[in-house]
Amino acid sequence: MFETIWLHKSLIQWLLLSVFVLLAVWRGGGPERQFALVFIGMFCFDRLYHLFFGRGQFFLRADLGHILIDTIALAAFVLIALRANRFYPLWLASFQLMTIVSHIVRAVSPAVEHGAYAILVYAPSYLEVLVFGLGVMLHIRRRAKYGPYRSWQNF
């Protein structure tokens, strides 16, 4: 039963993310489009990883492929967040950092059960989808209300 509930929530998450990615590409600014590209990359690399390695490769009971994908995504999120003229990218980067910390917790403490590890790793991704969607919609609303504005900060 847990697997069925998890599958339906994952499908809803991917459907929502797909809508937000399409909206970001269509009406978003530079940061929204870059985040959309990162989310697409995460999805594609995850599919390729599982295509070649099945359930995955583990080291100290932590999934190496997901650690690599999540670390690259964190680096991209932080780079975008530091340059973007938006507030929500900082939230996305912090949620991605939570995912990385969850992998580290699993590697350091093998006593963490598989179900708890799954929740620790995947729960921030649901928050990322919500924050990304909210950020895209707020950007569209702000642009409609005040007109065009800078996507990137000037240093």
Phi, psi and omega in degrees: 000318180301320180296322179294315178297315181297320180297315180295319178295322178294320178296318177297317179300313182291326176294315178298315180298320178299317179297315181292323177295314178298318178296320179295318179292322184284312188239358184278170175268193181302311180298320180296319179293322179293320176297320178301317179297320179295316179297319177297316178299317178300316180296313182295314180294327176295316178298316179296319179301313181286335175294317182274329186243007178063237182290345176119171177251131185243145173225122185055038178065016175249140184284111185296319180297317179291326176298316180295312180299313181293326179291318177296319178296319178299315179300316179295316180299317181294316179299317178293315183298324181288335183258336188288146175268052181218163179262323187297334178300330176296323177294317179299316179296321181292322177293323178292325176297323176300322179296316179298317179298324178297321176297319180295318178301317180295319181292321182283323183239091180297350179290345179292121183292158182300318180296318178294321178298317179298317179294316180298323183278320188268336181301317178298333181293328176294320178293324177299317180298315180295316180293318178299313179299316178297318179298317179296315181293321178294323176298314180297318180295317180296318180293324178291325184279317187248353183091185182297149176213164184298136175275332186238150178282149174266134178248000000 
